[in-house]
Amino acid sequence: MMAAENKATPTLEAKEWHLLPLPSSAVSSSVTGEEQEQVEVGVVEIHPNNQKIVYATRRRSDHGRDLGKELIVVQDITPRSHHHDTTSSPSTTTTERSNPITCSFTLRELIQHLNQFRETEYLTSISDIPNAEEILQGGHMDAVTSLTVPLVSVQSLGAVQHISFLDGDALRYVVAPGLVGDDDNDKRNGYLNRERLLIGFRRCMVVVSIDCFNKLHIEAFIGPVNVDEYENDTKIQKRQPSSFAIPISEHILAYGCYDGGIRFYDIQKRQQAKACLGPNGRTNPIVKMVNANPTVLQSSQQQSFRGGPRIISACVSANAYLWELDISIDLPSGEINHFDIPPPVACFDGMVAAVSARGVPVTYPPPLSPTTRASLSPCSSWDQTDLLQEQFRISYDAHEDRLCFAFSPDAIGTSLNPHATRQERLNLNGALAFWDLSNLPLNTWPLPTIAPLCVTSLPRTKNGRVTSDLVLPCYCGSSDGFSSSLLVTLYATTANEIAAALTSLDKSTDDCVQKGVSAAFLTDLSTLQLVGGQSGFECHSLTFSSSDPTMIALGTQYGTLLARVTEDLNATPSSLATSESSSDCKDTPDEKPVVLVDENYRIDDNNGIEQTPL
């Protein structure tokens, strides 16, 4: 099914490649004896409002390594071009850049501060217990054990799985208006010269801040009291986070739990502020949460948007729910004046949308529980995590007010062929499902299930498959020079290739929900070579800037690779990545043409397409 013609398909260009190398401390700490363990950027995030990134390093091997040396780094990415020689050849052209590291700390340092924080909080909580001090100083061992908090170890936390900015500038971009103070309020609260981060691990989350003296502060810990043993207690399991948290305001975080509920945590009071159970029930854990606040309200949105903060929760069965919260906060003090959680506004069945167009019944992914998650190594690589946690991913486009589901081939392959092996399922294409949230029905009960705007494919290449954790849906919008009727999705394959899927929403060419896709091969990282001599890049994480979607960041074994992907108005369809426009690029991979592919096709290495049966 073809949705657009070749002449209507824009040509994308990857350019301005620039590498932010790993800190020397991260590289030197990886040497063990005569062997050097490979260090990679496992998680990376671009600040939504400022020119900086945060990333966490990760070792490749699980054996003979010290997790405590893993680094969390905040680095400036503001381009400072002092000289550009336009007469030089691409191989000698350089652009001077200075990207200072604003702060960094090791996982061991974080653990030390976290244990001090937990001990202080626990002693404060038992201060009202009679004879607590005497018991701690010399009482019976059983009593002392009951009045002490278990220490968190580096091994129990494992590698960083998620990281995001929580400073005022970042919050003003993602949360609803009126729930975050202005710059003056940030200054009064001491946030003007501080970094503030949410760091997610497999079993817990930590909110940290770094002051202007580079001193680390723990603001909150969300997780079980005993990180090592909670999976053995079913009652405690149900209340623990099953998703990473999202900010509702400066001091309120929301996260999904294994009992199917949503809990709201007050950072200031360090306690739960609110909780609710959604229509997904108690046996369907919430595994994904996103903010859903549009940047600009259109006239059609004014009627269906009540103005409160909107969030989207997604369960392990790939059902998502849109919530509009009723909350008011006193900004100077951060106190909650009023907080009510009305029923969800709408429901979106991602799995049904992704496979129903093929005329087959839905087979849902396996249930996700604390035990199955904990059975993975604390430092599992992203492809191991994909087996349980990354069956799908949701994202929200604040510019176009759209929700997107990105499904891995493993998730939809179970529905297409329940008897197939996992390797057979992985050979399929991924899937994308989009919903328009700009004109939803009001006050409708029972809860309406909204039809998708469109469903399309993520073609795999001949050498690499698609994974949902390396997909950037809603990459470009009308604000970036593209038509609002064009959906652009960037993604990386397991063969370290960067590709783009372009889907037209032009109803004059196709009224069907199931859309065809134009696949554009951008670059092969394994053949990319920079002026500094680095080559053979591997993609371990991928993100883009919310405020400037043309900028992408890739976590590699050499550091963070920055690039810009834009529409090349002067290029022909066969010119996708050119070295002439790359400041740091010495050599680029072979050019690949834009090709129109059906949902059953894959991108071939020989500038063609290859059909693969379902």
N, C-alpha and C positions, 0 to 999 in steps of 0.2 A: 504494500500500500504506500504510494508515494504522496507526500504532502506538499511538496514544492518542487519547482524545477531548478535545474542547476544555475540558471542565470539569476534566479532570485535568492540564491544562497550566498550570504556574505562570506568573505574570505578572512579567516583569522590569522594573526601573526604573533608569534612569541618572540619577544625582544627584550633588550636591556637586562640580560642575565647578570646577576651579581651574587657572589658568595660571601656570606658572613661566616667565617671559619669558626670552628669550635674553640673555646678558650684553651689556652695551653695547659691549664690545670686538668681539664677533662681528658686531654690526649695523654699527658704524662702519667696520669693516675691509672691508665688502662694497661700499663706495662706490668706484666707479672712474669718474673724470670726472663726467659728468652722470648716468650711469646707476648704479643700485643693484642689484647682483646679489642675488637672493633667497637667504637663508640658511635652512636648515631643519635640524631634528633628524633626522639620517639613521639613527642607531642609538640605542636607549635600553634600559636594563636596570634593574629594581628589585632592591635588595638583598634576598636571601631571608630575612634575620633582622633587619635594622635598617631604620629609617625613612630611607632615602636612595636616590638614584638616580645612575646614571652615564650620560652621553650624549655623543655626538660630533656636531658640526655638519657640514654639507655644503652646498656651493653648488649651485644649480640648473644653471648653465651650465658647459660645458666650455671656454669660450673666454674669454681675457683675464682669468684669475683666478689668484690666488696660493693654492695648496693649503696652503702653510706656515702660513697664518693660521687654518686650521680648528682648532676648540677641542675638547678633551676635558675634561668638567666633571663633578665629583662634587658633588652638592647635597643638603642635608638637606630632607626632606619631612615632618617631624614637624608635625602641625597644632597651632597655638597659638592657640586661639580665646579672645579676651579679652572679646568682647561680641557678643551676637546679639540684635537687636531683632525679637522675634516679632510685633510689631504693624505692622511695615513691610510694604509690598508687596514681592513678589518682585523687582521691578526695582530697589529701593533697599536691600534687605537685603544686608549685607556681613559677612564674617567676617575679622577681622584675622589675618593669617598672616605669619610671618617664616621664610623658607626660605633660610638663608645658604648660600653656595657654600663648601664646605670646602676645595676645591682645584681648580685648573684649569691647563692648559698647552696650548700650541699644538703643532701637528704639527711645526713647524720646531724647537721646543725638544726635542721627542722625538727628531727625527732627529740633532740635535747630540749629545745624550747617547748615542744608539745608535751613532753612528760612533766616539765615544770608547771606548765599551765594546767594540766589535768590534776596534778597533785594539789595545787593551790585551790582550784575549783572544788575539789572533793573535800578538802579540809574545811572550806567555807560552808559547804552544804551540811556537814555533820557538826558544825559548831554548836548547835542547839541540843545535841545529844548529851545527856548527863554523863559525866566522867569520861568523856571521849578522850580528853588529853591524857588522863591517867592510863587509860587502856592502851593508847598508842605508845606511851613511854615505858610501860612495864607490865602490861596486863597479860592475860592468857593468849597463847599463840592463835587460837581459833578466833578470839575477839579481835586481835590485831589484824588478822587477815581480812575479816569482814569490814574493817574500817580503813582499809587501804585500797587504792586504785591500782590495778595491774599496769605495769609499764608497757608502753608500745615499743616494739623493736622494729628495726629496719626491715627484717625479713617478713614480719607480719603485715607491714604496709605494702611492700613490693614497689614496683616501678610506678611512676606517675602515669595515670590513665587519661586525665583531663586537666586542663588548666585554662583559666579565663581571667580577664581584668574585672575588678570591682570598684575602681576609683570613680570619682564623681563624673568625669568626662565620659567614661565608658557607660555608666548607668544612665546618663541623660540620653544616650542614643538608643538603649534597648528597652527601658521601662517606660510606663505611661507617664504623660506630663502631670506635674503636681505632686509626684512622689519622691523627687530628688531635689535637694536644695541647689542654689546657684553657686557661683564661684566664691562669693563672700561667705556663704555658709560652709563651704569646704574649708576655707581658711580658718574659720572659727573652730572647726572640729579637728584641725590639724592635718587635713588630707591634701593640702595644696602641694606639699613637697614629699609626698609619700606614695609608694606603690601599694596597691591593695589587690590581692589575688585570691581566687578560689582554686584550690588544688584538690583534685579528686583521685582517690585510690580505689582499689577493687573492693575494699570493705568499709571505707569511711571517707569523709571530706574534711578539709581544714581551710579556714579563712585566715590569711596572714597579711600583715602590712609591714612595710619597710620604711623607716623614717629617713630624714635627710642625712643622718649619720650612718646610714646603712645598717641600722640595728633592726633585727627581726623581732616582730611581735605576733603572738597568736591571739586572734580575736574570737575564734569559735572552733569547736570540734563537733562534728556531726557523725555519730556512729555508735557502736556498742561499747559498753564499759570495758569488756574483755574482748579485744579484737581477735584473739587467737582461738577462742572457744565458743563464740556466740552461735556458730552454725550448728552446734549440738543441742541448742535449746530452741524448740519450735516456737514457743511463745515470744522469745526475744527476737527471733528471726523476722517475724511478721512486721515488726515496727521499724526495721532497719531500712536504710536507703537502698532502693533498687535502681535508681537513676541518679545522674548528677544533678546538682541543684541549679536553679536559675534565680536571678534577683527579681523581687517584686518592688522593692524600694531600696533605700540606702542600707537598711538594717534587717530586711525581711527576705528570707530565701524560701523557695518552694522546691520540694523534691518528692518523687514517687517512692512508694514502699512496697514490700513484698505482700502485704495484705490487700493490695489493690487501692489503697488510699493515697491521698496527697497530704503531706504535712508541711506546715509553715513554721520556720524557725526564726526567732528573734535574736539577732546577734548581740544586741545591747544587753538584753536580759539573760541571754544564754539559756534559753528554754523555748519549748514549743509554744507558739502563739495561737495556732489554729490547726484543725485537721478535718478532713472530710473523706467520705467514701463515695466513689463514683459509681456509675451504672455498670462498670466492668466487673464488679463483684470481687470477692475476697480471694479468689483463686487465680486471678489474672493480674500479675504484678505490672506496675507501671515502670517501663524501662527507658522512656525518653520524655524530656520536658523541653519546651521552647517558649520564649516570649512571642507574642503575636500582636504587637502594637504597630499599626501602620504609621509611616512617617508623615504622610499628607492624606487627609480625608477628602475623597471626592464627594460630589453631591449625592450620589447613590449610597455612599457609605454613611452619611450623616444620619439617615433614618434607621439603619440597622446597628449602629454603634452607639452604645450608651455612654461612652467616655471613660469607663473604668478600665483597669489593667486587664488585658486578655492574655491567657496562657493556654497552651495546648499540651495535653498529656497523651501519651501513646502507650498501649499495653503490649505485652509480649505477643498477643494474638494479632497485632497490627491494626487494632481499632484505636482511633484517636478521637479525643473530645475537646471541644473548644469551650473554655470557661471565661466568663466576664465577672471579675471580682468586684465586690462593693466594699471599698476600704478608703479610709481617710486617715492621714497621719499629720501630727504636729511636727513640721519640719525642724524648727529650732531644737526641740528636745528629742525627736524621734519616737515619741509616744504614739501608740495607736489610739485614735479617737473612736473609730468604728470599724468593724471588720465582719462582713457577712459573705457567705459563699453560696450564691444561687445555683440552681441546677445547671448543667451544661447547656449551651446554646445549640450545639449541633454535634453530629457524629460523622466520622469519616472512616469507612472500612477500606483500609489500604490494600489488604491482601485480596479481597474480592475484586477491587478495581484492577489490580495488577494481572489477574489471571482470568477473570470472567469473560473477557473479550475472546479468549481462545476456546470457550465452551467447555471448560473442565471444572469439576468441583474443587473447592478449596481444601487443602491440607495444611493446617497451621504448623508453625515451627514448634520445636520441642519446648516444654515449659522451662522457664529460667528460675532457679531457686538459689538461695545462698550456698547450699551444699555443692551444686553443680558448678557454680561460679568459683567457689573456693577450691574445687578440685583441680582447676588450672594452676599452673605455676604462677606465683605472684609476679613474675616478670615475663609472662608469655608474650611472644611476638604478636603483631597485629593479625597475622593470618590464623593463629590459634584462637585468639579472642573472637575472630569472625565466626567461629563455629557456634557460639552461644549468644554473644552479646551483639554482634554486628550483622544479624540477619537482615536488618533494615535500619534506615536512618531517616529522621524527619528534619526538615528545615523550613524556615519561614522567610519569605521575601517581603520586607517591610515597605518597599517602594511600590510593589504591585499588589500587595495584600493577598499573597498566595501561599498555600501550604503545599509542601512536596514530600512524597515518600520516595526514597531510593532503596530498592530491594536488591540484595545480592542474588546471584544465580542459584545459590544453594536454597534460599528461601522459596522462590517461585518454582524452582525445579522439583521440589517435593510435591507440589500440586500438579505439575505437568506430567510427572512420572514418579509416583510414590514408590515404585519398586526399583528405581534406578540407584546405582551406587552414588556415593557422594562425588566421586571424581567425574562421573557422567553428568551429574547435575551442574558441577562447576564449569563444564564446557558450554553451558548455555549463556545467553545474553542476560544482562541485568534488566531491571524495569524501573521506570519512573511514572509516578502518578501525581498529577497536579490538581489542586482545588482552588477555586476563586472564592475568597471570603468577603468580598466587597458588598454583596447583596444577599445576605442570609435572611431566612424568615424569622419573624419576631414572635415571641411568646407562643411557640408551637409545642403541643404535647399530644401524643408521645414524641419523644426526642426524634427529630428528623434526621435521616441518614442522607447526606448531601451527595449528589452525583458528581463525579470528577469532571474537571474542565477538560482534561485529556490524559491519555495513557500512551506512553511511548517506550522505546527500548534504549538500552545502553549497550551498543555492540562491543563484544570482545574482539581482540585482535587475534591473529594467528598464533602468537606466542604468549599472550597474556590474558588473564581473565579479569573480571570486574569485581571489586569488593566495595561494599556500601560505605566503608569508613574512609575511602579515598575518592569521594564524589562531591562536587561542588554544584548543586542545583541552583537555578535562578542566578547564574553567574553575571549576566548582563541584562540590563533593562533599558527602557527608553532614555533614561538619563545618561546612558553611556554611548549614545549615538545609534543604538539599535532600535528597531521597531518594537513596540510593546507587544506585538503579536508574534514575536520570535522568542522562543525559549532556548537559552544557551546553557549547556551543562558541561563543565570541565570535569575530567576524571583521569585517574592514573590506573594503569593495569599492573598486574603482578610481574610483568616483564619490564617495568620501569619506563613505560611509554605514557606520554601525555596526549590525550585526545579530547575532542569536543563533540558533543551531540547537539545538533540544532533541529528544533521542531517548530514548524510554522503553525500558528493558530488562526491563520486566515481562513475564515469560513467560506469565502468565495471559491476556494479550491477543494475543501473537504469539510463536510458537516459531521463526520464520524468522530466519536470520542477517541477511538484508537487511531493514533497518528503515526505516520512514517517519520523517519529520522534521517537527517543528513549527517554523516560521520566525517569529521575532519581530524586527520592525524597531524598533531602539532610538532612533537619532537620525541626523539628516542634518547632518554637520559643516559643510557649506557654508552652512547657514542658521543655525547656532548663533552667538549673539551674547552676549558677556560684558559685565559692568558696565563694564570698562575701555575698551570700545569696539571690541575685536577681534571680527571676524566673518569668515565665509568660510574656515573652517579646512580644511586639506588634511592627510590622514593619510599620513605617510611611514614610520612605524614604529609597532609596537604590541607591548606586553608587559603582564604582570601579575605581582603579587607571589606567590611560591610559598607564603609563610607566611600571606598574607591575600589569597586569590584574588579577593575582591570589589573590590580596588583595581586599576585599570588605568592605564597611562600611554601616551599617544599622542604621537609626535613630529610636530610641525607646523611650519609656516613662521614661527610666532610664538614658539615655544618648546615646552616639554613640557606637555601638557594632562593633568591628573589628573582622574579621575572614579571613582565607586563605582557598581557595578552589583549590585543586590540584588533579592531577591524582594519584591514589593510585595503584602503579604497583604490590603490593603484595596482594592486596585485591581480594576477590572473588566478583562476581556480587551482592551478597546479603549484602556485608559490605560497607556501604556508609559513615557513620559518626561514628567514634570511639572515645571514651573519652581518650584513651591512649595517643593520640597525641595532646590533647588540654591542653594548659598551664593553663588556668583559668577555664576549664570546670569541673564541679563536676558530672553532670549526663547528659546523652544524650538521645534523644528520641529513640523510637523503630526503629530498622533498617528496611529500605525499599529496595526492590530490584530494579535494573534497569529493566524496562519493555519496550518493543516495543509497541507503540500505533499508531493507525491510526488517521486521522484527526477527526474522530467522537468519539474517546474514551477519557476517563478522568482517572486520577490516583485515585485509590481506596484506602481507609484506610487499607483494609485487604490484602495488598501486592498483589493485583490483579488489573485488569482493568475492567471498567464498561462502556458499550456502551450507549451513549445517542443519541437519534434521533435528526436530524435537524428539 
